[in-house]
């Protein structure tokens, strides 16, 4: 019960329902005028009935409130593509999926914002558009207020004089400005109190302070861009990083991800909730695997093949990925104990990989074999035969029309050393080598080269498929020559 009480407590730290008071409303009649009046503008193109638009709305409103409260000279605006902004949205070629975010500077479109839709990410993106980067902290009071006023990790450079590290720091700050907050100081008092005269320090905000991680971390590596970037990224995320579409490459495998729901009205308090629950275990296994959190809304495609119907604020989806990107799914209800056991078993390679698979057919001895993920190695990869594989999608008319053709070919070549196989590419997990070439499709896999499938691009008739198989067969067919002509007919002549 206490985890739910903790989450409810965290959700009351901030107002539950931010208003749209600081979000500018646009329409077809005022769109271009407001572009001229607001030199730094982020526009949300939305439709009211979209579930994702409804989820994003309070976070967008909260971001606008934060930016306004901190007197950052930018504007967030919205325009309804189903109502008073329909013509503008059509002219801008705004299409599904909604919402779409466009960033404008001095009335001109600059780029689409594709970052995370939580308030913190939006604020960070808009902030770097107008605030000098890195920010100069001119005296100790400025330094103190800047550090205490941030609710995010800050990277600060301390430099008494011009050095190689200082020059590289400024380059790194420019390259990483949309994902990190950078500042620097040459103030003698600041440098004296911090005890750093030529260095880079990562400061964690009070909301991330815990007994397992230091509140500040000093860079001790060489003055090399790659080393500095790695140091910043590693310490920015800490023991429990929040993985988003924009920073997903900061989290290489092996990796354990806790996919949780997000209440966009709560101000992102779920992140602190999950850090609190997971950090002891992350500290315990930090030398073996990285643990991260992700919002289910941000990675719908990544977890689309997994059951998410039992997700609750206190029962997330937990998935581990090994070095080969194979998935391992925690099936027990979430507790810190079950999570600890899952991570330990993953490290010790005691888990069974997850595969999306239909059940293995009870009867599967016809001319066309049915493959599923669970028997794919047996029916295709290690069957010891040349194989013609039909990876189909059930709703495709083209795939449906090929069913009798494949059966006819399989019956004609029944006594040849060739396997004819079909697999539902929707209900089963398809190996990546086939996805790269396009699904649905028909593939030829030579007996000794199963890792190099060849796409069949000919006419989908029995005659043409037989000719293709006869030409590609590792060993010439018993009853057909290389051109696909029956040998019996030729012998009779």
C-alpha positions in Angstrom: 0.0 0.0 0.0 2.8 2.4 0.8 4.1 2.7 -2.8 0.7 4.0 -3.9 0.6 6.4 -1.0 4.0 7.7 -1.9 2.9 8.2 -5.5 -0.2 10.1 -4.4 2.0 12.3 -2.1 4.4 13.1 -4.9 1.5 14.0 -7.2 0.4 16.7 -4.7 3.8 18.5 -4.8 2.6 20.6 -7.8 -0.8 21.8 -8.9 -2.8 18.9 -10.5 -4.4 20.7 -13.4 -2.3 23.5 -15.0 -4.4 26.0 -17.0 -3.8 27.1 -20.5 -3.5 30.8 -19.4 0.1 31.1 -20.6 -0.5 29.3 -24.0 -1.4 31.6 -26.9 -4.4 30.5 -28.9 -4.0 30.8 -32.7 -6.4 30.6 -35.6 -6.4 31.0 -39.3 -7.1 34.8 -38.9 -4.2 35.6 -36.5 -1.6 32.9 -37.2 0.8 35.0 -39.4 0.4 38.1 -37.3 1.3 36.2 -34.1 4.4 34.7 -35.9 5.6 38.3 -36.4 4.7 39.5 -32.9 6.4 36.5 -31.1 10.0 36.1 -32.4 10.6 32.8 -30.6 7.5 30.6 -30.8 6.7 26.9 -30.4 3.3 26.0 -32.0 1.4 22.9 -31.1 -0.9 21.7 -33.9 -3.6 19.6 -32.3 -7.1 18.0 -32.6 -9.2 18.0 -29.5 -10.3 14.3 -29.6 -6.8 12.9 -30.0 -5.9 10.8 -26.9 -2.2 11.9 -27.2 -3.2 15.6 -27.6 -5.3 15.3 -24.4 -2.4 13.7 -22.5 0.1 16.3 -23.8 -2.1 19.4 -23.1 -1.4 19.8 -19.4 2.3 19.3 -19.8 2.4 21.9 -22.6 0.5 24.3 -20.3 2.8 23.6 -17.4 5.9 24.3 -19.7 4.3 27.6 -20.7 3.7 28.5 -17.1 7.3 27.7 -16.1 8.7 29.7 -19.0 6.5 32.7 -18.1 7.2 32.5 -14.4 11.0 32.5 -15.0 10.6 35.4 -17.5 12.2 33.5 -20.4 11.2 35.5 -23.5 9.6 32.7 -25.6 6.0 31.9 -26.4 4.1 28.6 -26.6 1.0 28.5 -28.8 -1.7 26.1 -30.0 -3.9 25.8 -33.0 -6.9 23.5 -33.5 -6.5 21.7 -36.8 -10.1 20.6 -36.7 -11.6 24.0 -36.0 -10.5 27.6 -36.4 -7.1 26.5 -37.6 -8.1 24.0 -40.3 -6.9 26.1 -43.3 -3.5 26.8 -41.7 -2.9 23.2 -40.8 -3.8 22.2 -44.4 -1.4 24.7 -45.8 1.4 23.5 -43.5 0.7 19.9 -44.5 0.1 18.9 -40.8 -1.1 15.3 -40.7 -1.6 12.5 -38.3 -0.2 11.6 -35.8 -1.1 14.6 -33.6 0.1 16.7 -31.9 2.8 18.2 -34.1 5.2 20.9 -32.8 6.8 23.5 -35.1 9.4 25.9 -33.8 9.5 29.4 -35.4 12.1 32.2 -35.1 11.3 35.7 -36.4 8.3 34.5 -38.3 10.1 31.7 -40.1 9.8 28.0 -39.6 13.0 26.6 -38.2 12.4 22.9 -37.4 9.9 20.4 -36.0 10.3 19.7 -32.3 10.4 15.9 -31.9 11.6 15.7 -28.3 9.7 14.3 -25.3 6.4 15.9 -24.6 6.8 16.4 -20.9 7.1 19.9 -19.5 10.7 19.6 -18.5 11.9 18.6 -22.0 9.8 21.4 -23.6 11.2 24.0 -21.2 14.7 22.9 -21.8 14.3 23.1 -25.6 12.8 26.6 -25.5 15.3 27.8 -22.9 18.3 27.2 -25.0 16.8 29.1 -27.9 17.2 32.4 -26.0 19.3 32.0 -23.0 23.1 32.3 -23.5 24.8 29.0 -23.5 26.7 28.4 -21.4 25.3 30.9 -18.8 28.0 33.0 -17.1 27.7 33.0 -13.3 29.3 36.3 -12.5 29.3 36.2 -8.7 28.7 33.8 -5.8 25.1 34.9 -5.3 24.3 34.4 -9.0 25.9 31.0 -8.7 23.9 30.0 -5.6 20.6 31.1 -7.1 21.3 29.4 -10.4 22.2 26.0 -8.7 19.3 26.1 -6.3 16.8 27.3 -8.8 17.2 24.4 -11.2 15.2 21.2 -11.1 17.5 19.4 -13.5 21.2 18.4 -13.7 23.6 21.3 -14.4 27.1 21.1 -15.9 29.3 23.9 -14.7 32.8 24.8 -15.8 35.1 26.7 -13.4 38.1 28.4 -15.1 40.5 31.0 -13.6 42.1 31.5 -17.0 42.0 30.5 -20.7 42.9 26.7 -20.9 42.4 23.9 -23.3 39.7 22.4 -21.1 37.8 25.7 -21.1 37.9 25.8 -24.9 36.7 22.2 -25.2 34.0 22.9 -22.5 32.5 25.6 -24.7 32.4 23.3 -27.7 30.7 20.5 -25.8 28.2 23.0 -24.4 27.3 24.1 -27.9 26.9 20.6 -29.2 24.8 19.4 -26.2 22.9 22.5 -25.4 19.4 21.0 -26.3 19.8 18.2 -23.8 21.8 19.7 -21.0 22.0 23.0 -19.0 25.5 24.5 -19.0 27.0 27.3 -17.1 30.5 28.6 -16.2 32.2 30.9 -13.8 35.5 32.7 -13.5 34.6 34.5 -10.3 37.4 34.1 -7.7 35.0 33.6 -4.8 33.0 30.9 -6.6 36.2 29.1 -7.6 37.6 29.3 -4.1 34.4 28.0 -2.4 34.0 25.2 -5.0 37.7 24.3 -4.8 37.9 23.9 -8.6 40.1 26.3 -10.6 40.2 24.5 -14.0 37.5 21.8 -14.1 34.0 20.6 -14.9 31.4 19.6 -12.3 28.0 18.0 -12.7 25.5 19.2 -10.1 22.4 17.2 -9.3 19.3 19.0 -8.1 17.9 18.5 -4.7 15.1 16.4 -6.1 17.7 13.8 -7.2 19.8 13.7 -4.0 20.1 10.3 -2.5 22.4 8.2 -0.3 23.8 6.3 -3.3 25.0 9.1 -5.5 27.1 12.2 -4.8 25.4 15.6 -5.1 28.3 16.8 -7.4 30.8 15.0 -9.5 34.1 16.4 -10.7 35.5 15.5 -14.2 38.9 13.9 -13.8 39.6 12.7 -17.3 41.6 14.1 -20.2 40.7 17.3 -22.1 39.1 15.3 -24.9 35.7 16.0 -26.3 34.6 12.3 -26.3 35.7 11.8 -22.7 33.9 14.9 -21.5 30.7 14.0 -23.3 30.7 10.5 -21.9 31.3 11.9 -18.4 28.4 14.3 -18.7 26.0 11.8 -20.2 26.9 9.1 -17.6 26.5 11.4 -14.6 23.5 13.2 -16.0 21.5 10.0 -16.0 23.0 8.7 -12.8 22.0 5.3 -11.4 18.4 5.6 -12.7 18.2 7.4 -16.0 14.9 8.4 -17.7 15.1 7.1 -21.3 13.3 9.1 -24.0 13.1 8.9 -27.8 15.7 11.7 -28.0 18.3 10.2 -25.6 17.7 6.5 -26.1 21.2 6.1 -27.6 22.6 7.1 -24.2 21.4 3.7 -22.8 23.3 0.8 -24.5 22.6 -2.8 -23.8 22.7 -4.7 -21.5 19.8 -2.7 -20.1 16.8 -3.2 -17.9 13.9 -0.8 -18.6 10.9 -0.1 -16.4 8.1 1.1 -18.7 5.6 3.0 -16.6 2.5 5.0 -17.2 2.6 8.8 -16.9 -0.2 11.0 -15.6 0.5 14.2 -17.6 -1.4 16.2 -15.0 1.0 15.2 -12.2 4.0 17.2 -13.4 6.2 14.2 -14.0 6.3 13.1 -10.3 6.3 9.4 -11.5 10.0 9.9 -12.4 11.0 10.6 -8.8 8.7 7.8 -7.5 10.4 5.2 -9.7 13.9 6.5 -8.9 13.1 6.2 -5.2 11.9 2.6 -5.6 14.6 1.4 -7.9 17.8 3.2 -6.9 19.0 0.8 -4.2 18.8 -2.1 -6.7 20.4 0.0 -9.5 23.3 0.7 -7.1 23.6 -3.0 -6.2 24.0 -4.1 -9.8 25.6 -0.9 -11.3 28.7 -2.8 -12.4 26.7 -5.4 -14.4 23.7 -3.7 -16.0 22.1 -0.2 -16.4 18.6 0.3 -15.2 16.4 3.0 -16.7 12.8 4.2 -16.8 10.7 5.0 -19.8 7.1 6.3 -20.3 5.0 3.8 -22.2 3.6 6.6 -24.4 7.1 7.4 -25.6 7.9 3.8 -26.7 4.6 2.3 -28.0 6.3 0.7 -31.0 9.0 -0.8 -28.8 6.5 -2.6 -26.5 3.7 -3.1 -29.0 4.1 -6.9 -28.9 4.0 -7.1 -25.1 1.0 -7.2 -22.8 0.3 -3.8 -21.4 -3.3 -4.2 -20.3 -2.3 -4.8 -16.7 -0.2 -1.6 -16.3 -1.1 0.5 -13.3 0.8 3.4 -11.6 2.5 0.9 -9.3 2.8 -2.1 -11.6 5.0 -1.3 -14.6 6.2 -3.4 -17.5 9.8 -4.5 -17.0 11.9 -5.7 -19.9 15.6 -6.5 -20.1 17.7 -6.4 -23.3 20.9 -8.3 -23.6 23.9 -7.5 -25.9 22.1 -9.2 -28.8 19.0 -7.0 -28.1 17.0 -10.1 -27.1 14.1 -9.3 -24.8 13.4 -10.8 -21.4 10.1 -9.9 -19.7 9.3 -9.9 -16.0 6.0 -11.8 -15.6 5.6 -11.5 -11.8 3.7 -8.5 -10.3 6.1 -5.7 -9.5 7.7 -5.5 -6.1 11.2 -4.4 -5.2 11.9 -8.1 -4.3 10.6 -9.5 -7.6 12.4 -6.8 -9.5 15.7 -7.6 -7.7 15.3 -11.3 -8.5 14.6 -10.5 -12.1 17.7 -8.3 -12.5 19.9 -10.9 -10.7 18.6 -13.7 -12.9 19.1 -11.6 -16.0 22.7 -11.0 -15.1 23.3 -14.7 -14.4 21.6 -15.6 -17.7 18.9 -17.7 -16.0 16.0 -16.1 -17.8 14.1 -17.5 -20.9 14.1 -15.1 -23.8 10.7 -13.6 -24.8 9.3 -14.3 -28.3 6.1 -13.2 -29.8 4.8 -16.5 -31.1 1.6 -18.3 -32.1 1.3 -21.9 -30.6 3.1 -24.6 -32.5 0.6 -26.4 -34.7 -0.4 -29.9 -33.4 -0.4 -31.2 -37.0 2.2 -29.9 -39.3 3.2 -32.5 -41.9 1.5 -31.2 -45.0 3.3 -30.0 -48.2 3.4 -26.5 -46.8 4.9 -26.3 -43.3 3.6 -23.7 -40.8 6.3 -21.9 -38.9 5.9 -19.9 -35.7 8.6 -18.2 -33.7 8.9 -21.1 -31.3 9.7 -23.6 -34.1 11.3 -21.3 -36.6 14.8 -22.7 -36.0 13.5 -26.2 -36.5 11.3 -25.5 -39.6 13.5 -23.0 -41.3 17.0 -22.1 -40.0 18.1 -25.7 -39.2 15.9 -27.8 -41.4 18.9 -28.8 -43.6 17.0 -27.9 -46.8 16.7 -25.1 -49.3 13.6 -23.2 -48.2 11.0 -21.0 -49.8 9.5 -18.9 -47.0 6.2 -16.9 -47.3 6.1 -14.3 -44.6 2.6 -13.0 -44.9 0.2 -10.6 -43.2 -3.4 -12.0 -42.8 -5.2 -9.0 -44.2 -3.2 -8.8 -47.4 -5.2 -9.9 -50.5 -2.0 -10.5 -52.3 -0.8 -12.8 -49.6 -4.2 -14.6 -49.5 -4.1 -15.2 -53.3 -0.6 -16.8 -53.0 -1.8 -19.5 -50.6 -3.1 -21.9 -53.3 -0.2 -21.1 -55.5 2.3 -22.1 -52.8 0.4 -25.3 -52.1 0.4 -26.2 -55.7 4.2 -25.7 -56.0 4.8 -27.6 -52.8 2.8 -30.6 -54.1 4.6 -30.5 -57.5 8.0 -30.5 -55.8 7.0 -32.7 -52.9 9.9 -35.2 -53.5 12.6 -32.5 -53.9 15.0 -31.4 -51.1 13.1 -28.1 -50.7 10.9 -26.9 -47.8 7.9 -24.7 -48.4 7.0 -22.7 -45.3 4.5 -20.0 -44.3 4.6 -17.8 -41.2 2.2 -15.1 -40.0 4.5 -12.0 -39.7 2.0 -10.2 -37.4 1.4 -12.8 -34.7 5.0 -14.0 -34.7 8.4 -12.3 -34.0 10.2 -12.0 -37.3 14.0 -12.1 -37.4 15.4 -8.7 -38.1 17.2 -9.9 -41.3 13.7 -10.2 -42.9 12.4 -6.9 -41.6 15.2 -5.1 -43.3 14.1 -6.4 -46.7 10.4 -5.7 -46.2 7.3 -7.6 -44.9 5.2 -9.2 -46.2 7.4 -10.9 -48.8 8.5 -14.3 -50.2 12.1 -15.3 -49.4 14.5 -17.9 -50.7 16.9 -19.3 -48.2 19.7 -21.5 -49.6 20.5 -24.6 -47.5 24.0 -23.4 -46.6 23.2 -19.6 -46.6 20.2 -19.2 -44.3 21.6 -15.8 -43.1 21.3 -14.3 -46.6 17.7 -14.5 -47.7 16.8 -13.5 -51.3 13.5 -11.8 -52.1 11.4 -13.5 -54.7 10.3 -10.7 -57.2 8.8 -12.8 -60.0 5.2 -13.4 -61.0 3.2 -15.2 -58.3 2.2 -18.1 -60.5 3.0 -21.8 -59.9 4.9 -22.0 -63.2 7.2 -19.0 -62.4 7.8 -20.1 -58.8 8.8 -23.6 -59.9 11.3 -22.0 -62.4 12.7 -19.8 -59.6 13.2 -22.7 -57.3 14.8 -24.9 -60.0 17.2 -22.1 -60.8 18.1 -21.3 -57.1 18.3 -24.8 -55.7 21.6 -25.7 -54.2 21.6 -29.1 -56.0 19.7 -29.6 -59.2 16.2 -30.8 -58.7 15.5 -34.5 -59.3 12.5 -33.9 -61.6 13.2 -30.5 -63.1 16.2 -29.0 -64.9 17.7 -25.6 -64.1 15.1 -23.9 -66.3 12.2 -25.5 -64.5 11.3 -27.9 -67.3 10.2 -31.4 -66.2 12.9 -33.9 -66.8 10.4 -36.7 -67.6 9.0 -34.7 -70.5 12.5 -34.1 -71.8 13.5 -37.8 -71.5 10.4 -38.9 -73.5 11.5 -36.6 -76.3 
